[in-house]
Amino acid sequence: MTHELRIEDALASDDVVIQTPAVLDRHIGKRRLGKLIDKPRHPLTRRLLECRLDIEAGAQTRVAEDE
């Protein structure tokens, strides 16, 4: 059985089990990640979102250093 849920719906969900993997989805860009951090989130979701933002910032720094 396959369940399909749009990423927008997953991010808006009140269910932490649905919302948390959505913030890790690679289809969510840096700009959108920055907007998500300002909204109330479950502590697990917030922590993973912060980690993802840190990783994105580090990846950007490494690309700039390589150029």
Contacts in CASP RR format, 6 or more apart in sequence:
PFRMAT RR
TARGET T0000
AUTHOR 0000-0000-0000
METHOD contacts of the structure
MODEL  1
MTHELRIEDALASDDVVIQTPAVLDRHIGKRRLGKLIDKPRHPLTRRLLE
CRLDIEAGAQTRVAEDE
5 18 0 8 1.000
7 22 0 8 1.000
7 25 0 8 1.000
7 27 0 8 1.000
7 28 0 8 1.000
10 18 0 8 1.000
10 19 0 8 1.000
10 21 0 8 1.000
10 22 0 8 1.000
10 25 0 8 1.000
11 19 0 8 1.000
11 22 0 8 1.000
11 23 0 8 1.000
11 28 0 8 1.000
11 36 0 8 1.000
13 19 0 8 1.000
13 22 0 8 1.000
16 42 0 8 1.000
16 44 0 8 1.000
16 45 0 8 1.000
19 41 0 8 1.000
19 42 0 8 1.000
19 45 0 8 1.000
20 42 0 8 1.000
20 44 0 8 1.000
20 45 0 8 1.000
20 48 0 8 1.000
22 28 0 8 1.000
23 33 0 8 1.000
23 36 0 8 1.000
23 45 0 8 1.000
23 48 0 8 1.000
23 49 0 8 1.000
23 52 0 8 1.000
24 48 0 8 1.000
24 52 0 8 1.000
28 36 0 8 1.000
29 56 0 8 1.000
30 53 0 8 1.000
30 56 0 8 1.000
30 60 0 8 1.000
33 49 0 8 1.000
33 52 0 8 1.000
33 53 0 8 1.000
33 56 0 8 1.000
34 53 0 8 1.000
36 49 0 8 1.000
37 46 0 8 1.000
37 49 0 8 1.000
37 50 0 8 1.000
37 53 0 8 1.000
41 49 0 8 1.000
END
